[in-house]
């Protein structure tokens, strides 16, 4: 989509993916898992979310390079 300069659609796709990640994170509730003694599962959820954050950041890099650079430095 970026190559065809359809930036609006590209960003909608990225945001749709972000919505899926947010929904999965909320459903998994790693903070509850940790309180229930399921630290390993909470860590798995957190790790997956960080991986998805990295992927979504890469997808946004063409249109938000400064923000992507900050996220890369954080990671």
C-alpha positions in Angstrom: 0.0 0.0 0.0 2.9 2.4 0.7 4.4 1.6 -2.7 1.1 2.5 -4.4 1.0 5.7 -2.3 -2.3 4.6 -0.7 -1.2 6.0 2.7 -4.7 6.3 4.2 -5.5 2.6 3.6 -2.0 1.6 4.9 -2.6 3.4 8.1 -6.1 2.0 8.4 -4.6 -1.5 8.1 -2.0 -0.8 10.8 -4.6 0.7 13.1 -6.8 -2.4 12.6 -3.9 -4.6 13.6 -3.2 -2.4 16.6 -6.9 -2.8 17.6 -6.5 -6.6 17.4 -3.4 -6.5 19.6 -5.1 -4.2 22.2 -8.2 -6.4 22.3 -6.0 -9.5 22.8 -4.0 -7.8 25.5 -7.1 -6.7 27.4 -8.6 -10.2 27.1 -5.5 -11.9 28.4 -5.2 -9.4 31.3 -1.6 -10.1 32.1 -1.9 -8.1 35.3 -4.6 -10.5 36.6 -2.5 -13.5 35.4 0.5 -12.2 37.5 -1.7 -11.8 40.6 -3.1 -15.3 40.1 0.4 -16.8 40.1 0.6 -17.3 36.4 3.7 -15.2 35.9 4.9 -17.3 33.0 1.7 -16.8 31.0 1.7 -13.0 31.9 5.3 -12.8 30.6 4.3 -14.6 27.4 1.5 -12.1 26.8 3.8 -9.2 27.5 6.5 -10.5 25.2 4.0 -11.0 22.4 2.7 -7.5 22.8 6.2 -6.1 22.7 6.8 -8.1 19.5 3.7 -6.7 18.0 4.6 -3.2 19.1 7.9 -3.6 17.3 6.1 -4.9 14.1 3.6 -2.1 14.2 6.3 0.5 14.7 8.1 -0.9 11.6 4.8 -0.6 9.6 4.5 3.1 10.7 8.1 4.0 10.0 7.5 5.3 6.5 5.0 7.9 7.7 6.2 8.5 11.3 10.0 8.1 11.1 10.8 10.2 14.2 8.3 8.3 16.4 9.6 5.0 15.0 13.2 6.0 15.9 12.1 6.7 19.4 10.4 3.4 19.7 13.5 1.6 18.3 15.7 3.3 20.8 13.3 2.2 23.6 13.3 -1.4 22.3 
